[in-house]
Amino acid sequence: MRRNTHFFAAFFLCLLLSLAGAEESREKEKAPQAAGKPEQNIASFRNNFRAARKEALSANKLLLVLFTISDQPSGQSRKVIALYKYGRQFLKQASEDYVLVHIDLPKDKYKLSYSHRRQNETLRARFSVQYFPSVVILDPRSPWGGLLFRYTGIHMPTDLLKDLEERIAPHLKRIRAARAKPEGEAEE
């Protein structure tokens, strides 16, 4: 009987020590962010479409929406997520003219909350996204987020931005001009 008691006491002591060590490592990870140092992962994609649309309106930017299925068997969406969400050069170039939004539609519906799933399904239906991964460019000034352009499949992010520069040039010119105006000047 005594052997079992000693064994369980030693087991619980080891368990408590390992939990305390894990807590300390979490504290150390949070410390640089709390000290004002920038986070290493610079991914700036949003998940909330309404908040991103408001941000795009206030900053005079377009919306670049990435539709993926993260648990897709072929893994195409995972490749695209890696290219777009974690590519520093793409994020730097795209953040000048676009507010970035990631809409994920996993097959395992319980990976997302009900409201998040509902938002994502509504957006997929609204913009007729049938193939994944897809990139949709929207004008936030129109009441329903006017569709400007849609890409389907895997594209290199920098090639996508170059192609968009040509295809939606009037829209980019308009938003850049709106940002260049002094704040006191009214928009026509």
C-alpha positions as protocol buffer text, in pm:
chain_id: "A"
residue {
  index: 1
  type: MET
  ca { x: 0 y: 0 z: 0 }
}
residue {
  index: 2
  type: ARG
  ca { x: 282 y: 238 z: 91 }
}
residue {
  index: 3
  type: ARG
  ca { x: 463 y: 177 z: -238 }
}
residue {
  index: 4
  type: ASN
  ca { x: 157 y: 286 z: -435 }
}
residue {
  index: 5
  type: THR
  ca { x: 123 y: 600 z: -227 }
}
residue {
  index: 6
  type: HIS
  ca { x: 486 y: 694 z: -286 }
}
residue {
  index: 7
  type: PHE
  ca { x: 453 y: 620 z: -656 }
}
residue {
  index: 8
  type: PHE
  ca { x: 143 y: 840 z: -694 }
}
residue {
  index: 9
  type: ALA
  ca { x: 299 y: 1118 z: -489 }
}
residue {
  index: 10
  type: ALA
  ca { x: 609 y: 1115 z: -709 }
}
residue {
  index: 11
  type: PHE
  ca { x: 392 y: 1105 z: -1022 }
}
residue {
  index: 12
  type: PHE
  ca { x: 185 y: 1406 z: -916 }
}
residue {
  index: 13
  type: LEU
  ca { x: 495 y: 1597 z: -812 }
}
residue {
  index: 14
  type: CYS
  ca { x: 647 y: 1544 z: -1158 }
}
residue {
  index: 15
  type: LEU
  ca { x: 320 y: 1646 z: -1319 }
}
residue {
  index: 16
  type: LEU
  ca { x: 304 y: 1968 z: -1117 }
}
residue {
  index: 17
  type: LEU
  ca { x: 665 y: 2053 z: -1199 }
}
residue {
  index: 18
  type: SER
  ca { x: 609 y: 1999 z: -1572 }
}
residue {
  index: 19
  type: LEU
  ca { x: 296 y: 2220 z: -1564 }
}
residue {
  index: 20
  type: ALA
  ca { x: 489 y: 2492 z: -1380 }
}
residue {
  index: 21
  type: GLY
  ca { x: 766 y: 2474 z: -1643 }
}
residue {
  index: 22
  type: ALA
  ca { x: 509 y: 2504 z: -1924 }
}
residue {
  index: 23
  type: GLU
  ca { x: 356 y: 2809 z: -1754 }
}
residue {
  index: 24
  type: GLU
  ca { x: 699 y: 2974 z: -1726 }
}
residue {
  index: 25
  type: SER
  ca { x: 769 y: 2915 z: -2096 }
}
residue {
  index: 26
  type: ARG
  ca { x: 432 y: 3075 z: -2185 }
}
residue {
  index: 27
  type: GLU
  ca { x: 523 y: 3376 z: -1974 }
}
residue {
  index: 28
  type: LYS
  ca { x: 858 y: 3407 z: -2152 }
}
residue {
  index: 29
  type: GLU
  ca { x: 687 y: 3390 z: -2493 }
}
residue {
  index: 30
  type: LYS
  ca { x: 448 y: 3671 z: -2395 }
}
residue {
  index: 31
  type: ALA
  ca { x: 722 y: 3893 z: -2251 }
}
residue {
  index: 32
  type: PRO
  ca { x: 864 y: 4032 z: -2581 }
}
residue {
  index: 33
  type: GLN
  ca { x: 515 y: 4123 z: -2705 }
}
residue {
  index: 34
  type: ALA
  ca { x: 432 y: 4295 z: -2377 }
}
residue {
  index: 35
  type: ALA
  ca { x: 758 y: 4493 z: -2395 }
}
residue {
  index: 36
  type: GLY
  ca { x: 643 y: 4649 z: -2723 }
}
residue {
  index: 37
  type: LYS
  ca { x: 853 y: 4437 z: -2957 }
}
residue {
  index: 38
  type: PRO
  ca { x: 678 y: 4340 z: -3282 }
}
residue {
  index: 39
  type: GLU
  ca { x: 546 y: 3990 z: -3320 }
}
residue {
  index: 40
  type: GLN
  ca { x: 757 y: 3758 z: -3538 }
}
residue {
  index: 41
  type: ASN
  ca { x: 459 y: 3639 z: -3742 }
}
residue {
  index: 42
  type: ILE
  ca { x: 348 y: 3943 z: -3943 }
}
residue {
  index: 43
  type: ALA
  ca { x: 41 y: 3779 z: -4098 }
}
residue {
  index: 44
  type: SER
  ca { x: -217 y: 4052 z: -4124 }
}
residue {
  index: 45
  type: PHE
  ca { x: -518 y: 3865 z: -4257 }
}
residue {
  index: 46
  type: ARG
  ca { x: -849 y: 3931 z: -4081 }
}
residue {
  index: 47
  type: ASN
  ca { x: -1126 y: 3679 z: -4021 }
}
residue {
  index: 48
  type: ASN
  ca { x: -1411 y: 3919 z: -3953 }
}
residue {
  index: 49
  type: PHE
  ca { x: -1546 y: 4050 z: -4284 }
}
residue {
  index: 50
  type: ARG
  ca { x: -1751 y: 4338 z: -4141 }
}
residue {
  index: 51
  type: ALA
  ca { x: -1459 y: 4475 z: -3941 }
}
residue {
  index: 52
  type: ALA
  ca { x: -1228 y: 4439 z: -4241 }
}
residue {
  index: 53
  type: ARG
  ca { x: -1480 y: 4620 z: -4463 }
}
residue {
  index: 54
  type: LYS
  ca { x: -1502 y: 4909 z: -4216 }
}
residue {
  index: 55
  type: GLU
  ca { x: -1124 y: 4924 z: -4200 }
}
residue {
  index: 56
  type: ALA
  ca { x: -1102 y: 4927 z: -4581 }
}
residue {
  index: 57
  type: LEU
  ca { x: -1357 y: 5209 z: -4602 }
}
residue {
  index: 58
  type: SER
  ca { x: -1177 y: 5423 z: -4347 }
}
residue {
  index: 59
  type: ALA
  ca { x: -833 y: 5360 z: -4502 }
}
residue {
  index: 60
  type: ASN
  ca { x: -948 y: 5393 z: -4867 }
}
residue {
  index: 61
  type: LYS
  ca { x: -839 y: 5042 z: -4961 }
}
residue {
  index: 62
  type: LEU
  ca { x: -985 y: 4747 z: -5150 }
}
residue {
  index: 63
  type: LEU
  ca { x: -1056 y: 4407 z: -4994 }
}
residue {
  index: 64
  type: LEU
  ca { x: -851 y: 4102 z: -5097 }
}
residue {
  index: 65
  type: VAL
  ca { x: -1039 y: 3795 z: -4973 }
}
residue {
  index: 66
  type: LEU
  ca { x: -872 y: 3453 z: -4971 }
}
residue {
  index: 67
  type: PHE
  ca { x: -1118 y: 3160 z: -4971 }
}
residue {
  index: 68
  type: THR
  ca { x: -972 y: 2825 z: -4865 }
}
residue {
  index: 69
  type: ILE
  ca { x: -1063 y: 2483 z: -4730 }
}
residue {
  index: 70
  type: SER
  ca { x: -788 y: 2425 z: -4473 }
}
residue {
  index: 71
  type: ASP
  ca { x: -849 y: 2052 z: -4439 }
}
residue {
  index: 72
  type: GLN
  ca { x: -869 y: 1988 z: -4815 }
}
residue {
  index: 73
  type: PRO
  ca { x: -730 y: 1641 z: -4899 }
}
residue {
  index: 74
  type: SER
  ca { x: -510 y: 1766 z: -5184 }
}
residue {
  index: 75
  type: GLY
  ca { x: -343 y: 2024 z: -4961 }
}
residue {
  index: 76
  type: GLN
  ca { x: -374 y: 2303 z: -5220 }
}
residue {
  index: 77
  type: SER
  ca { x: -536 y: 2540 z: -4973 }
}
residue {
  index: 78
  type: ARG
  ca { x: -261 y: 2479 z: -4717 }
}
residue {
  index: 79
  type: LYS
  ca { x: 1 y: 2569 z: -4980 }
}
residue {
  index: 80
  type: VAL
  ca { x: -185 y: 2888 z: -5069 }
}
residue {
  index: 81
  type: ILE
  ca { x: -230 y: 2980 z: -4702 }
}
residue {
  index: 82
  type: ALA
  ca { x: 144 y: 2939 z: -4654 }
}
residue {
  index: 83
  type: LEU
  ca { x: 223 y: 3150 z: -4963 }
}
residue {
  index: 84
  type: TYR
  ca { x: -19 y: 3431 z: -4885 }
}
residue {
  index: 85
  type: LYS
  ca { x: -48 y: 3454 z: -4508 }
}
residue {
  index: 86
  type: TYR
  ca { x: 319 y: 3411 z: -4427 }
}
residue {
  index: 87
  type: GLY
  ca { x: 495 y: 3565 z: -4728 }
}
residue {
  index: 88
  type: ARG
  ca { x: 654 y: 3884 z: -4596 }
}
residue {
  index: 89
  type: GLN
  ca { x: 703 y: 4041 z: -4939 }
}
residue {
  index: 90
  type: PHE
  ca { x: 341 y: 3977 z: -5038 }
}
residue {
  index: 91
  type: LEU
  ca { x: 207 y: 4112 z: -4709 }
}
residue {
  index: 92
  type: LYS
  ca { x: 417 y: 4425 z: -4740 }
}
residue {
  index: 93
  type: GLN
  ca { x: 311 y: 4494 z: -5101 }
}
residue {
  index: 94
  type: ALA
  ca { x: -54 y: 4402 z: -5055 }
}
residue {
  index: 95
  type: SER
  ca { x: -108 y: 4600 z: -4735 }
}
residue {
  index: 96
  type: GLU
  ca { x: -52 y: 4925 z: -4927 }
}
residue {
  index: 97
  type: ASP
  ca { x: -372 y: 4890 z: -5134 }
}
residue {
  index: 98
  type: TYR
  ca { x: -571 y: 4606 z: -4975 }
}
residue {
  index: 99
  type: VAL
  ca { x: -719 y: 4496 z: -4646 }
}
residue {
  index: 100
  type: LEU
  ca { x: -658 y: 4121 z: -4637 }
}
residue {
  index: 101
  type: VAL
  ca { x: -932 y: 3879 z: -4529 }
}
residue {
  index: 102
  type: HIS
  ca { x: -907 y: 3500 z: -4494 }
}
residue {
  index: 103
  type: ILE
  ca { x: -1230 y: 3300 z: -4523 }
}
residue {
  index: 104
  type: ASP
  ca { x: -1180 y: 2934 z: -4434 }
}
residue {
  index: 105
  type: LEU
  ca { x: -1447 y: 2672 z: -4501 }
}
residue {
  index: 106
  type: PRO
  ca { x: -1315 y: 2350 z: -4344 }
}
residue {
  index: 107
  type: LYS
  ca { x: -1503 y: 2028 z: -4408 }
}
residue {
  index: 108
  type: ASP
  ca { x: -1497 y: 1964 z: -4033 }
}
residue {
  index: 109
  type: LYS
  ca { x: -1756 y: 2230 z: -3948 }
}
residue {
  index: 110
  type: TYR
  ca { x: -1683 y: 2217 z: -3579 }
}
residue {
  index: 111
  type: LYS
  ca { x: -1339 y: 2376 z: -3622 }
}
residue {
  index: 112
  type: LEU
  ca { x: -1513 y: 2716 z: -3634 }
}
residue {
  index: 113
  type: SER
  ca { x: -1778 y: 2876 z: -3418 }
}
residue {
  index: 114
  type: TYR
  ca { x: -2135 y: 2886 z: -3549 }
}
residue {
  index: 115
  type: SER
  ca { x: -2131 y: 3260 z: -3624 }
}
residue {
  index: 116
  type: HIS
  ca { x: -1793 y: 3237 z: -3797 }
}
residue {
  index: 117
  type: ARG
  ca { x: -1913 y: 2940 z: -4008 }
}
residue {
  index: 118
  type: ARG
  ca { x: -2232 y: 3126 z: -4098 }
}
residue {
  index: 119
  type: GLN
  ca { x: -2038 y: 3437 z: -4204 }
}
residue {
  index: 120
  type: ASN
  ca { x: -1802 y: 3229 z: -4419 }
}
residue {
  index: 121
  type: GLU
  ca { x: -2082 y: 3034 z: -4589 }
}
residue {
  index: 122
  type: THR
  ca { x: -2275 y: 3356 z: -4657 }
}
residue {
  index: 123
  type: LEU
  ca { x: -1971 y: 3517 z: -4819 }
}
residue {
  index: 124
  type: ARG
  ca { x: -1899 y: 3206 z: -5026 }
}
residue {
  index: 125
  type: ALA
  ca { x: -2255 y: 3211 z: -5158 }
}
residue {
  index: 126
  type: ARG
  ca { x: -2265 y: 3591 z: -5206 }
}
residue {
  index: 127
  type: PHE
  ca { x: -1954 y: 3594 z: -5425 }
}
residue {
  index: 128
  type: SER
  ca { x: -2026 y: 3259 z: -5598 }
}
residue {
  index: 129
  type: VAL
  ca { x: -1702 y: 3094 z: -5492 }
}
residue {
  index: 130
  type: GLN
  ca { x: -1719 y: 2733 z: -5608 }
}
residue {
  index: 131
  type: TYR
  ca { x: -1353 y: 2636 z: -5643 }
}
residue {
  index: 132
  type: PHE
  ca { x: -1089 y: 2646 z: -5373 }
}
residue {
  index: 133
  type: PRO
  ca { x: -854 y: 2814 z: -5319 }
}
residue {
  index: 134
  type: SER
  ca { x: -988 y: 3139 z: -5466 }
}
residue {
  index: 135
  type: VAL
  ca { x: -896 y: 3504 z: -5431 }
}
residue {
  index: 136
  type: VAL
  ca { x: -1166 y: 3768 z: -5463 }
}
residue {
  index: 137
  type: ILE
  ca { x: -1106 y: 4142 z: -5495 }
}
residue {
  index: 138
  type: LEU
  ca { x: -1389 y: 4360 z: -5362 }
}
residue {
  index: 139
  type: ASP
  ca { x: -1473 y: 4727 z: -5352 }
}
residue {
  index: 140
  type: PRO
  ca { x: -1595 y: 4802 z: -4998 }
}
residue {
  index: 141
  type: ARG
  ca { x: -1773 y: 5121 z: -5111 }
}
residue {
  index: 142
  type: SER
  ca { x: -2056 y: 4930 z: -5278 }
}
residue {
  index: 143
  type: PRO
  ca { x: -2333 y: 4819 z: -5041 }
}
residue {
  index: 144
  type: TRP
  ca { x: -2266 y: 4446 z: -5083 }
}
residue {
  index: 145
  type: GLY
  ca { x: -1892 y: 4466 z: -5142 }
}
residue {
  index: 146
  type: GLY
  ca { x: -1879 y: 4493 z: -5520 }
}
residue {
  index: 147
  type: LEU
  ca { x: -1689 y: 4212 z: -5687 }
}
residue {
  index: 148
  type: LEU
  ca { x: -1407 y: 4351 z: -5901 }
}
residue {
  index: 149
  type: PHE
  ca { x: -1219 y: 4035 z: -5988 }
}
residue {
  index: 150
  type: ARG
  ca { x: -1194 y: 3665 z: -5894 }
}
residue {
  index: 151
  type: TYR
  ca { x: -902 y: 3422 z: -5926 }
}
residue {
  index: 152
  type: THR
  ca { x: -931 y: 3048 z: -5886 }
}
residue {
  index: 153
  type: GLY
  ca { x: -647 y: 2809 z: -5816 }
}
residue {
  index: 154
  type: ILE
  ca { x: -292 y: 2859 z: -5701 }
}
residue {
  index: 155
  type: HIS
  ca { x: -121 y: 3179 z: -5809 }
}
residue {
  index: 156
  type: MET
  ca { x: 207 y: 3312 z: -5681 }
}
residue {
  index: 157
  type: PRO
  ca { x: 121 y: 3612 z: -5463 }
}
residue {
  index: 158
  type: THR
  ca { x: 358 y: 3855 z: -5633 }
}
residue {
  index: 159
  type: ASP
  ca { x: 228 y: 3752 z: -5978 }
}
residue {
  index: 160
  type: LEU
  ca { x: -124 y: 3807 z: -5850 }
}
residue {
  index: 161
  type: LEU
  ca { x: -45 y: 4162 z: -5740 }
}
residue {
  index: 162
  type: LYS
  ca { x: 121 y: 4243 z: -6076 }
}
residue {
  index: 163
  type: ASP
  ca { x: -180 y: 4106 z: -6264 }
}
residue {
  index: 164
  type: LEU
  ca { x: -421 y: 4299 z: -6043 }
}
residue {
  index: 165
  type: GLU
  ca { x: -222 y: 4616 z: -6108 }
}
residue {
  index: 166
  type: GLU
  ca { x: -318 y: 4583 z: -6477 }
}
residue {
  index: 167
  type: ARG
  ca { x: -671 y: 4445 z: -6446 }
}
residue {
  index: 168
  type: ILE
  ca { x: -817 y: 4679 z: -6185 }
}
residue {
  index: 169
  type: ALA
  ca { x: -598 y: 4981 z: -6256 }
}
residue {
  index: 170
  type: PRO
  ca { x: -884 y: 5239 z: -6248 }
}
residue {
  index: 171
  type: HIS
  ca { x: -992 y: 5122 z: -5903 }
}
residue {
  index: 172
  type: LEU
  ca { x: -638 y: 5123 z: -5768 }
}
residue {
  index: 173
  type: LYS
  ca { x: -583 y: 5469 z: -5913 }
}
residue {
  index: 174
  type: ARG
  ca { x: -902 y: 5595 z: -5744 }
}
residue {
  index: 175
  type: ILE
  ca { x: -816 y: 5458 z: -5399 }
}
residue {
  index: 176
  type: ARG
  ca { x: -457 y: 5581 z: -5418 }
}
residue {
  index: 177
  type: ALA
  ca { x: -580 y: 5929 z: -5513 }
}
residue {
  index: 178
  type: ALA
  ca { x: -831 y: 5924 z: -5226 }
}
residue {
  index: 179
  type: ARG
  ca { x: -554 y: 5837 z: -4980 }
}
residue {
  index: 180
  type: ALA
  ca { x: -331 y: 6112 z: -5120 }
}
residue {
  index: 181
  type: LYS
  ca { x: -595 y: 6382 z: -5060 }
}
residue {
  index: 182
  type: PRO
  ca { x: -558 y: 6594 z: -4748 }
}
residue {
  index: 183
  type: GLU
  ca { x: -798 y: 6482 z: -4474 }
}
residue {
  index: 184
  type: GLY
  ca { x: -990 y: 6812 z: -4468 }
}
residue {
  index: 185
  type: GLU
  ca { x: -1077 y: 6788 z: -4838 }
}
residue {
  index: 186
  type: ALA
  ca { x: -1416 y: 6630 z: -4913 }
}
residue {
  index: 187
  type: GLU
  ca { x: -1447 y: 6341 z: -5157 }
}
residue {
  index: 188
  type: GLU
  ca { x: -1664 y: 6399 z: -5462 }
}
